[in-house]
Amino acid sequence: FTSEEPILIRAIFPPPLCDEDQKHFEAFGYEIHAKMIEA
């Protein structure tokens, strides 16, 4: 993660309501990060 990515994700999505949601948000963030590296 760069410092900006978590902020961007939080700006797009509301804060997770539970730990299970948090795991999905984190996985989504890493997926975006991987695509940015591949690009």
N, CA, C and O atoms as CSV, one atom per row, in Angstrom:
chain,resi,resn,atom,element,x,y,z
A,1,PHE,N,N,0.825,-1.200,0.000
A,1,PHE,CA,C,0.000,0.000,0.000
A,1,PHE,C,C,0.863,1.256,0.000
A,1,PHE,O,O,1.864,1.332,0.712
A,2,THR,N,N,0.475,2.217,-0.788
A,2,THR,CA,C,0.985,3.566,-0.566
A,2,THR,C,C,0.057,4.225,0.439
A,2,THR,O,O,-1.029,3.714,0.710
A,3,SER,N,N,0.473,5.347,0.989
A,3,SER,CA,C,-0.338,6.007,2.019
A,3,SER,C,C,-1.676,6.477,1.452
A,3,SER,O,O,-2.635,6.644,2.205
A,4,GLU,N,N,-1.757,6.692,0.148
A,4,GLU,CA,C,-2.972,7.242,-0.443
A,4,GLU,C,C,-4.033,6.185,-0.724
A,4,GLU,O,O,-5.223,6.502,-0.741
A,5,GLU,N,N,-3.628,4.935,-0.945
A,5,GLU,CA,C,-4.598,3.925,-1.365
A,5,GLU,C,C,-5.689,3.656,-0.333
A,5,GLU,O,O,-6.864,3.639,-0.699
A,6,PRO,N,N,-5.353,3.442,0.951
A,6,PRO,CA,C,-6.431,3.193,1.919
A,6,PRO,C,C,-7.409,4.361,2.004
A,6,PRO,O,O,-8.610,4.158,2.183
A,7,ILE,N,N,-6.896,5.576,1.875
A,7,ILE,CA,C,-7.762,6.756,1.908
A,7,ILE,C,C,-8.707,6.737,0.711
A,7,ILE,O,O,-9.895,7.028,0.846
A,8,LEU,N,N,-8.174,6.394,-0.459
A,8,LEU,CA,C,-8.997,6.338,-1.662
A,8,LEU,C,C,-10.092,5.295,-1.509
A,8,LEU,O,O,-11.245,5.546,-1.857
A,9,ILE,N,N,-9.733,4.119,-0.986
A,9,ILE,CA,C,-10.718,3.058,-0.803
A,9,ILE,C,C,-11.792,3.495,0.181
A,9,ILE,O,O,-12.974,3.228,-0.037
A,10,ARG,N,N,-11.400,4.165,1.262
A,10,ARG,CA,C,-12.389,4.621,2.247
A,10,ARG,C,C,-13.282,5.707,1.664
A,10,ARG,O,O,-14.442,5.842,2.056
A,11,ALA,N,N,-12.743,6.475,0.735
A,11,ALA,CA,C,-13.545,7.527,0.118
A,11,ALA,C,C,-14.629,6.924,-0.777
A,11,ALA,O,O,-15.722,7.476,-0.902
A,12,ILE,N,N,-14.311,5.785,-1.396
A,12,ILE,CA,C,-15.259,5.141,-2.307
A,12,ILE,C,C,-16.269,4.312,-1.531
A,12,ILE,O,O,-17.454,4.293,-1.867
A,13,PHE,N,N,-15.801,3.626,-0.491
A,13,PHE,CA,C,-16.658,2.714,0.263
A,13,PHE,C,C,-16.839,3.210,1.684
A,13,PHE,O,O,-15.915,3.791,2.253
A,14,PRO,N,N,-18.015,2.992,2.273
A,14,PRO,CA,C,-18.217,3.313,3.685
A,14,PRO,C,C,-17.367,2.396,4.550
A,14,PRO,O,O,-16.944,1.339,4.083
A,15,PRO,N,N,-17.105,2.771,5.803
A,15,PRO,CA,C,-16.312,1.924,6.688
A,15,PRO,C,C,-16.989,0.569,6.886
A,15,PRO,O,O,-18.214,0.495,6.981
A,16,PRO,N,N,-16.195,-0.503,6.948
A,16,PRO,CA,C,-16.762,-1.832,7.151
A,16,PRO,C,C,-17.512,-1.917,8.476
A,16,PRO,O,O,-17.173,-1.227,9.438
A,17,LEU,N,N,-18.523,-2.761,8.514
A,17,LEU,CA,C,-19.340,-2.891,9.710
A,17,LEU,C,C,-18.849,-4.015,10.621
A,17,LEU,O,O,-19.190,-4.044,11.803
A,18,CYS,N,N,-18.051,-4.940,10.083
A,18,CYS,CA,C,-17.590,-6.068,10.888
A,18,CYS,C,C,-16.258,-6.565,10.350
A,18,CYS,O,O,-15.816,-6.140,9.283
A,19,ASP,N,N,-15.621,-7.460,11.086
A,19,ASP,CA,C,-14.304,-7.960,10.694
A,19,ASP,C,C,-14.347,-8.658,9.337
A,19,ASP,O,O,-13.424,-8.524,8.534
A,20,GLU,N,N,-15.423,-9.404,9.087
A,20,GLU,CA,C,-15.531,-10.119,7.815
A,20,GLU,C,C,-15.538,-9.124,6.651
A,20,GLU,O,O,-14.892,-9.351,5.629
A,21,ASP,N,N,-16.270,-8.027,6.815
A,21,ASP,CA,C,-16.267,-6.990,5.790
A,21,ASP,C,C,-14.873,-6.410,5.623
A,21,ASP,O,O,-14.432,-6.158,4.502
A,22,GLN,N,N,-14.176,-6.197,6.735
A,22,GLN,CA,C,-12.837,-5.618,6.677
A,22,GLN,C,C,-11.914,-6.484,5.823
A,22,GLN,O,O,-11.091,-5.965,5.070
A,23,LYS,N,N,-12.053,-7.799,5.942
A,23,LYS,CA,C,-11.216,-8.710,5.154
A,23,LYS,C,C,-11.488,-8.520,3.666
A,23,LYS,O,O,-10.562,-8.553,2.855
A,24,HIS,N,N,-12.758,-8.321,3.305
A,24,HIS,CA,C,-13.094,-8.120,1.898
A,24,HIS,C,C,-12.533,-6.790,1.393
A,24,HIS,O,O,-12.028,-6.712,0.274
A,25,PHE,N,N,-12.622,-5.752,2.211
A,25,PHE,CA,C,-12.075,-4.458,1.822
A,25,PHE,C,C,-10.575,-4.561,1.604
A,25,PHE,O,O,-10.045,-4.021,0.633
A,26,GLU,N,N,-9.883,-5.259,2.512
A,26,GLU,CA,C,-8.433,-5.401,2.397
A,26,GLU,C,C,-8.075,-6.176,1.134
A,26,GLU,O,O,-7.148,-5.802,0.416
A,27,ALA,N,N,-8.811,-7.260,0.859
A,27,ALA,CA,C,-8.539,-8.065,-0.326
A,27,ALA,C,C,-8.753,-7.228,-1.586
A,27,ALA,O,O,-7.973,-7.320,-2.534
A,28,PHE,N,N,-9.805,-6.415,-1.596
A,28,PHE,CA,C,-10.094,-5.550,-2.730
A,28,PHE,C,C,-8.959,-4.548,-2.934
A,28,PHE,O,O,-8.541,-4.293,-4.064
A,29,GLY,N,N,-8.466,-3.983,-1.833
A,29,GLY,CA,C,-7.374,-3.020,-1.914
A,29,GLY,C,C,-6.112,-3.643,-2.482
A,29,GLY,O,O,-5.439,-3.046,-3.322
A,30,TYR,N,N,-5.790,-4.859,-2.016
A,30,TYR,CA,C,-4.591,-5.522,-2.527
A,30,TYR,C,C,-4.759,-5.873,-3.998
A,30,TYR,O,O,-3.789,-5.853,-4.756
A,31,GLU,N,N,-5.977,-6.194,-4.405
A,31,GLU,CA,C,-6.222,-6.527,-5.808
A,31,GLU,C,C,-5.967,-5.306,-6.688
A,31,GLU,O,O,-5.342,-5.415,-7.742
A,32,ILE,N,N,-6.447,-4.155,-6.257
A,32,ILE,CA,C,-6.195,-2.908,-6.987
A,32,ILE,C,C,-4.693,-2.644,-7.049
A,32,ILE,O,O,-4.162,-2.282,-8.099
A,33,HIS,N,N,-4.019,-2.825,-5.928
A,33,HIS,CA,C,-2.584,-2.568,-5.847
A,33,HIS,C,C,-1.838,-3.465,-6.835
A,33,HIS,O,O,-0.927,-3.007,-7.525
A,34,ALA,N,N,-2.221,-4.739,-6.904
A,34,ALA,CA,C,-1.570,-5.679,-7.815
A,34,ALA,C,C,-1.786,-5.256,-9.267
A,34,ALA,O,O,-0.866,-5.336,-10.081
A,35,LYS,N,N,-2.990,-4.809,-9.591
A,35,LYS,CA,C,-3.281,-4.388,-10.964
A,35,LYS,C,C,-2.485,-3.135,-11.322
A,35,LYS,O,O,-2.049,-2.979,-12.463
A,36,MET,N,N,-2.298,-2.249,-10.357
A,36,MET,CA,C,-1.522,-1.036,-10.608
A,36,MET,C,C,-0.071,-1.393,-10.894
A,36,MET,O,O,0.563,-0.781,-11.753
A,37,ILE,N,N,0.464,-2.391,-10.170
A,37,ILE,CA,C,1.848,-2.813,-10.381
A,37,ILE,C,C,1.996,-3.451,-11.759
A,37,ILE,O,O,2.991,-3.223,-12.449
A,38,GLU,N,N,1.004,-4.254,-12.162
A,38,GLU,CA,C,1.080,-4.959,-13.442
A,38,GLU,C,C,0.948,-3.999,-14.620
A,38,GLU,O,O,1.522,-4.234,-15.684
A,39,ALA,N,N,0.204,-2.934,-14.435
A,39,ALA,CA,C,-0.096,-2.008,-15.526
A,39,ALA,C,C,1.181,-1.391,-16.106
A,39,ALA,O,O,1.110,-0.586,-17.035
